[in-house]
Each structure stands twice: as C-alpha cells, then as structure tokens.
Amino acid sequence: MALSRKELAILNNLLKKVKPTSKGVPEEVFEGLIHLVPFIALEIVVVNKKGEMLLTWRDDKYWRGWHFPGGLLRYRETFKKRLNETVKRELGTLLKSFRFLFTENYLNGKRSHDVSLVFKCVLSGKPKDGKFFGKMPKDIIDAHKVLWKNVTSNIKF
C-alpha cells in the first residue's frame, strides 16, 4: 500500500520530531524503521590467551542463544564511543583498544537488514558476563554462525 502525498508529508513531519538520544530512538520508531533501512551494528570480538572467543547469552524477541556482544551505532556517534558503551554495558569492564576486522551484510536477518562492523577488542579488565569458547557452541544464534566462521578464518590470534 502506497502512502498518499499528504500521509508522506505527515510522516516526514513526525519523523523530524523524533530526537535521537544516547539510547537511540524510541522502540516504536525503531520497529517501524527496521523494515525500511539497514541498521549498523558494531560486533565485539574478544579473544583470550588460549585463543577462545567471548560470547554472551542473548534472549529477547529477536534471538535466543550465544552471540558476539555488540550494539547498534547511534546517530552521529563514533565507533570508539559505541564500542566503549557496549563493553561497559554488556561486559562490565572498559575498552583498552580495538581494531577493525571486516563487515558482514545480513540482508535477510531475523530482525531485518543489518550491517555489522566487526572489531577485535582488548579489554582493560576481566569481563563480568559471557563465556569463552574454543569451538562454536551449538546454540549460537544463526547470524553469528557466519560471523564465527569468518572471524576464525580471517584473523590471527
């Protein structure tokens, strides 16, 4: 169903009223936009001295299973800021350094269309959440099966 010119003008005016915050946009706006535009996710790869990778458990309306920690990039936010915020929120520690690895383009993801920027990160402390894995767990979320394979084949530990 196409929107009329009047409806498009109303939608445009309403969207201009939405003010992004450090928490992103309101959930209702996010739910409407995920079917129209791709979102950029920053995925965090943490590797311990044994070469194992850190995954955290996710259980929400989109995914249930182990996944690489990560967060959606906010409007006018630097990669460093989003990585810092995500490490603090999801892992309970601080980011020491990071290095960009590669991208993943999930055209038909469970949520919709996401583009992931994958970063190898070094933490300043021990993560307070998650578990290190030497082999990909059976119950890793589907989207991150590809990510796991690409991380293990494309980076040197």
N, C-alpha and C positions, 0 to 999 in steps of 0.2 A: 504494500500500500504506500503510495507516494504522499508526501505532505504537500498541502497547498502553500502558495506563497505566503499567505497570512500565518499559517502554522509555522512555517520556516522562520519567519520574522519573530514570532513569539518565542520559539525555541532559541534562536540566536540571542535575543534579549535576556532570556532566563539564564543561558549559559554564561553570559557576561557578568551576571550577578554572583556566580559561584567564585569564591575566593579560595585559592589553594592555600593550604597550611602545611606545617611540617608533618602533619599526619596524613596528608594527601587531600583528596576531595571526599565529600560525604559519600557514604556507602551507596545511596540511591543513585547518585550521579555516576559513580564508578560502575555500577551494574548496568547502566544504560550505555556507557561509553565502551565497555569491553567488547561489545558486539559491532563496534564501528571503527575502532582504531587499535593498533597493537600497543601493548604496554612494554616498557623496558625494565627488565629485571636484572639486578646485579647478583650473581651467584658467587658464593664464597667457598673456595676450596682450601681446606686446612689439612696439611699433611704432617704427621708426627715423625719421629726419628726412625720408626720401623717401616715407614712408607705407607702407613694406613691413613685412610681419609676419614674426616669427621663428617658425620651425618646427624641430623636432628629429626625427631619424630614430629610428623605433622598430621593433624586430624581435624579437618574442617569441611565445609560443604564442597570444596573442590578436590581435595586429596586426603588420602589416609595412607601413611607409610613413612619410611625413611626418605629423607631428601637432603640435598645440599642446602645449608642456610642461605638465605638471600632476602632481598627486599626490592620493592618497586622504586625506581627513581622518581623523585618528586620534581615538580616544575621548578626550573632554574636552580637545581641542586647539583653540586659537583659529585663525581664518583666517590671521592675521598669522604665527603660528608655522609653519603648514603651508606658506604661500607662501614664507617665508624659507628653510625647509629644502629645499623643492623647487628654488628658484632656486640655492641653494648647490650642491645635489647634481647637478642636471641642466644648469645653465648655468655653474657655476664662478665665480659672482660674488655680489654682495649685492643685496638688495631695497632700493630707495630709498623708493618709495611705491607705493600700489595704490589702485584704485577699482573697486568692484563694478559690473558691466555688466548681466548678465542670467543667467537659468538656462536650461539645456537638460535635458529629461527623456527619456532614451534607454530606452524601455520594452522594446525588443527588441534590445538591443545585443549585440555579438558575445560579450562576456563574460557578460552577463546584463542586469540592470536597474541603470543608473547615473543619478544626477542630478548634472549639472555646474553648478557655480557659476563663472561666467566673470568674471575680473578683468583690467582693464588695468593693467599693472605698468610701473614705471620702474625700471631697474636702476642701480646705482651704478658699474658698470664694464661693459666690453665682454664679451659672452657668450663663453665659451670653447668652446661647442658650438652647433650649429644653423646655419641659413642663413636669410637674409631673402628673402622672396618678395613681388613686386609683384602677381602673379597666382597664383591657386590652382594648385599643381602637380598633374599628372595622378595621381601616385602618393601623394596624401594619403589617409590611412585614411578609410574610408567615414563613420564617425561624425563626423569633423571637417570633412567637406564641408559639412554643415549648419551647423556652428559657424562656418566661414569665411564663408559667405554671411550669417549673422546678424551677425557682427562687422562686416563691411564695410557692411552696410546700416543698422546701428543705432548706430554710434559715429562721432563726428567725430574725425578725426586732427589 
